[in-house]
Amino acid sequence: MSANKLNDDEIGAALERLPGWTVQDAKLHREFKFPDFAHAFGFMAVAALQIERVNHHPEWSNVYNWVRIDLTTHHAGGITSKDVCLAEILERTSRRFA
């Protein structure tokens, strides 16, 4: 998968397919709210297995029922198709814990 930095039009097109995702500080950003801590932690645990498979790791944090995620490809200097792919994976996974 390409690790070339996406341009603004490409990022805009990706955001149209990713409801709830925005760009903050030049990173794809999303905050997920779950019913409780167990659901939030379950999401992170299941997502971690998928993240390892694609070998592209998020910046994320958890406080009670919230999971905050930022995606960027550091060596490319911004958002790439790897980040969009991971956002799509995380979006699908989150639906299992809503």
C-alpha positions as CSV (number, residue, x, y, z in Angstrom):
1,M,0.0,0.0,0.0
2,S,1.3,3.4,-0.9
3,A,2.7,5.6,1.8
4,N,2.6,8.8,-0.3
5,K,1.1,11.8,1.4
6,L,-2.4,12.6,0.2
7,N,-3.4,16.0,-1.1
8,D,-6.3,18.0,0.2
9,D,-8.7,16.7,-2.4
10,E,-7.8,13.1,-1.7
11,I,-8.2,13.7,2.0
12,G,-11.6,15.4,1.4
13,A,-12.8,12.5,-0.6
14,A,-11.8,10.1,2.1
15,L,-13.6,12.1,4.8
16,E,-16.8,11.8,2.8
17,R,-16.6,8.1,3.3
18,L,-15.6,8.4,7.0
19,P,-18.4,9.9,9.0
20,G,-17.3,11.5,12.3
21,W,-13.6,11.8,11.1
22,T,-12.0,15.2,10.7
23,V,-8.5,16.5,10.2
24,Q,-6.9,18.0,13.3
25,D,-3.3,19.0,13.5
26,A,-2.7,17.4,10.1
27,K,-3.9,14.0,11.3
28,L,-7.1,12.1,10.7
29,H,-9.0,12.4,14.0
30,R,-12.0,10.7,15.6
31,E,-13.4,10.3,19.1
32,F,-15.5,7.3,19.7
33,K,-18.0,7.2,22.7
34,F,-19.1,3.8,23.9
35,P,-21.7,2.7,26.4
36,D,-19.1,2.1,29.1
37,F,-15.4,1.3,29.8
38,A,-15.8,-2.4,29.0
39,H,-17.1,-1.5,25.5
40,A,-14.3,1.1,24.9
41,F,-11.6,-1.3,26.1
42,G,-13.1,-4.2,24.0
43,F,-13.0,-2.0,20.9
44,M,-9.3,-1.2,21.6
45,A,-8.5,-4.9,22.2
46,V,-10.2,-6.1,19.0
47,A,-8.9,-3.2,17.0
48,A,-5.3,-3.9,18.2
49,L,-5.4,-7.3,16.5
50,Q,-6.4,-5.8,13.2
51,I,-3.9,-3.0,13.6
52,E,-1.1,-5.5,14.0
53,R,-2.2,-7.2,10.8
54,V,-1.9,-4.0,8.8
55,N,1.2,-3.0,10.7
56,H,0.2,0.7,10.9
57,H,-0.4,2.0,14.4
58,P,-2.6,4.8,15.7
59,E,-2.0,7.4,18.3
60,W,-4.8,6.7,20.7
61,S,-5.9,7.1,24.2
62,N,-8.8,6.0,26.4
63,V,-10.7,7.7,29.2
64,Y,-13.6,5.7,30.6
65,N,-16.0,5.3,27.7
66,W,-14.1,7.5,25.2
67,V,-11.4,6.5,22.7
68,R,-9.5,9.3,21.0
69,I,-7.7,8.4,17.8
70,D,-5.2,10.3,15.6
71,L,-3.8,8.8,12.4
72,T,-0.8,10.0,10.4
73,T,2.1,8.4,8.6
74,H,5.1,9.9,10.2
75,H,7.7,9.0,7.6
76,A,5.5,10.4,4.9
77,G,4.9,13.7,6.8
78,G,1.1,13.5,6.8
79,I,-2.0,11.6,6.0
80,T,-1.6,8.7,3.6
81,S,-3.8,5.9,2.2
82,K,-2.5,3.7,5.1
83,D,-4.3,6.1,7.5
84,V,-7.5,6.1,5.5
85,C,-7.4,2.3,5.4
86,L,-6.9,2.1,9.2
87,A,-9.7,4.6,9.8
88,E,-12.0,2.4,7.7
89,I,-11.0,-0.6,9.8
90,L,-11.6,1.2,13.1
91,E,-14.9,2.6,11.9
92,R,-16.2,-1.0,11.1
93,T,-14.8,-2.3,14.3
94,S,-16.4,0.4,16.4
95,R,-19.9,-0.7,15.2
96,R,-19.5,-4.0,17.1
97,F,-19.2,-2.1,20.4
98,A,-21.8,0.7,20.0
